[in-house]
C-alpha cells in the first residue's frame, strides 16, 4: 500500500471515544419512553457527553510521556470534528429552543435546569473536541519525523492534554489566546473557527439567561 493510501486510511479512522459517543446518542429514544422528545434529546446528549468525558480521564492522568502516540488515536480528522460539533450544537439548540418557546406553557423549573445543564455540558464538549484536535495538530509528524508544533507554550517541557485544554477553553471563553503564541497560519484558521463558534454559542447562553430571568 502506498504512503498516500495509508494516510487516507489513518485520517478516515474515527476514534473509539467518538464512536461510543455516537452510539450512546442513538439511545435517545430510550429517554423518550419517559420524557417528551426535546427533553429526551437533551438528556441523551448529556448522558453521552458525560461518558465521553469519563473516557478522557486516563489521557489526562497519564501525563505527557505518551501523548505523542495518543494524540493521533484520539483525534478525528477536521471534517469529522466539524460534523460532530455541528450535529451536537444543532441537537442542543433544537431541544433548548423547543423547551423554551415551542409550547404554550412556560417551561417548568426542572426543564430550565435541564436546559442550563445541557448548555454547560455542550460548551465543555465543544471545546474539548478542539483540545483533542489541537493535540493532534501539534504532535503530527512532519517530513523529518518530528512533531509539527505551531504554537508555543511557556516553559521548557512538552505540552500535554492539560495544556491543550487550557488553550482551547481560553479561546472558548475569551475568543483570544493568553500566554500561548500561535505561529502557524493553519492554527490561526482553526482558532478563528473555534472562536467564532464559541461566540455564537455564548450569545445563545446569554439569551437563555435573559429569557429565564425575565420569566419568558
N, C-alpha and C positions, 0 to 999 in steps of 0.2 A: 504494500500500500504506500502511496506517495505521502510525503510530508503534508501536502495540502489536504489530502483526504483525512489524515489523522487529525489535523487541526480542525477540519469541519466537524468531525465526529465529536471531538472534545468540546467544541463550542456549543454543539447542539445538546449536550448532556444536561439534564436538569437535576440539580442536587436533590438528594432524597428528602431533605427537610421541606423543600417546596412541593415535592410530590405528596408528602404526608399532609401538608397544609391544604393542598387542593382536595385530597381525598376526604379530609375532615369537613371541608366546606360542603361537600356533597351530602353530608349528613343533616343539612339544614331542614329537609322535610321531616326529620325526626322531631325537631323542635316545634314544627307546625302541628304535631299531634296535640300539643298543649297550648300553643300560642298562635296568634294571627301571623300571616306571612311576614309583615315588616319586622315585628318583634323576633320572629324565628330567624330571619336573615341576620339581624344584629347579634343575637345570641350565638348563632352558628359561627359567625365570624370571630367573635370574642373567644369562643372555645378553641377554635383552630389556631388563632394567633397566640394564645397562652401556651398551647402545646408547642408551637413553633419556637417561642421564647425559651421554653424549658429545654429544648434540644440544643440550644446555643450555649447553655451553661458550661459544658465541657470545653468549648472553644475558648471561653474567657478565663477558665481556671487553668488551662494548660500553659499559659504564659506565651512568650514569644518564640520559644525554641522551634516549634513545628509549624508555625504559621505559614511559612513559605510553601509547604506542601499542602496545607489545609485550605489556603485561600482559593485556589482554583477549584477544589472539590465543592466548596460551599457557596459558589457564586454562579448564578445563571448568566447567560450572555445578556447583552444590553436589551435586545428585543424582548426576551422573556421577562427581564426585570421590569421593563416598561409595561408589558402586558399585565403582569401580576399587579403592579401598582395601580394602573388604571382600573382594572377589574375590581380591586378591593375598594377603591375610592368610589366607584360608581355604585357598588353594592351598599356601602355605608351611606352615601348621600341619598340613595333611593329610600332606604329604611328610615333614616332620620327625617327626610322631607315628608314622607307619608305619615309618620307618627305625629309630627308637629302640625302639619297643615292638611293632611289628606282625609281627615274625619271631621264630622260636625262637632263632636265633643272635644273639649280641651284634653290634652294628654294628662294622665294621672301622674302622681309623684314618682312611682316606680318606673314609669316609662321615661320620664325626664332623666332619672338617674341612669337608666339603661342607655339613653342617648349620649349623655355626658361621658359615661364609662367607655362606650364604643368609640367616641371621638378620640379619647385619650389613647386607647389601645391602637386605633388606626394610625394615629400620629406616630406612636412608638414603632409600629410595624413598618410604616412607610420609610422612616429614617433608618431603621435597621437594615432594610434591603439595600439602601445606598451604602451603608457602612460595610456590608459584606462585599459589595461591588468595588468599593474603593480599595479594600484589602487586596482583592484580586488584581486590580489595575496596578497597584504599587509593586506587587511581587511577581507579576507576569514576566517571564524571561524575555530578554531582548536577543538580538542575533549573537551576542557574545556569551549568552547563557547567564548573564547577570540580571538582577531584577531591574525593572524599568524606572521605578520611583515616580517622580512627577510632582511630589510635594515634599517639603522639609518640615519635620517636627523638631522642636527644641530638644537638646540633649544629645548624647552620644549613642545610645542604644537603638536598635532597630525597632520600629513601631510595631505594636501588637494590636489585637482586636479592640482593646480599650481605647487605644489612640485613634483608630479609625471611627469608632463610635463617637468619641469626643468631637472629631472633625465633622461627622455627619450631623450630629444633633446640634452642634453650634450653628451650622448652616440652616438647619430646620427651625431654630429659634430666632436667629438674628439676621438670616439671609446674607451673612458675610463670615469670613474666617476671623480668627482671633490672633493667635501667635503661630499659626501654621501658614507657610508660604507656598503658593501654587506656582509651579514653573512650566507646566505643560498646557498648551492650548486645548488639548483633548480633555484634560481635567477641568479646565475653566468652563468648557461647554457643558460637561456633566454637572458641575456645581451650579451653573446657571439654571439648568433644568430642575434640579432639586430645589433651589431657592425659589423659583417661580411657583412650582407646585406646592411647596410649603406655604408660600404667601397666600395662595388661593385657599388652601385648606385652613389656615389660621383665620382668614377672613370669615370662613364658614363657622368656625368655633365662636368667634366674636358675635356673629349674627345670632347664633343659637343662644348665647348668654343673654344678649339684649332681649331676645324674644321671650326667654324664660322669666327674666326679671320684670318684664312688662306684663306678664300674665298671659302672653299670646299662645 
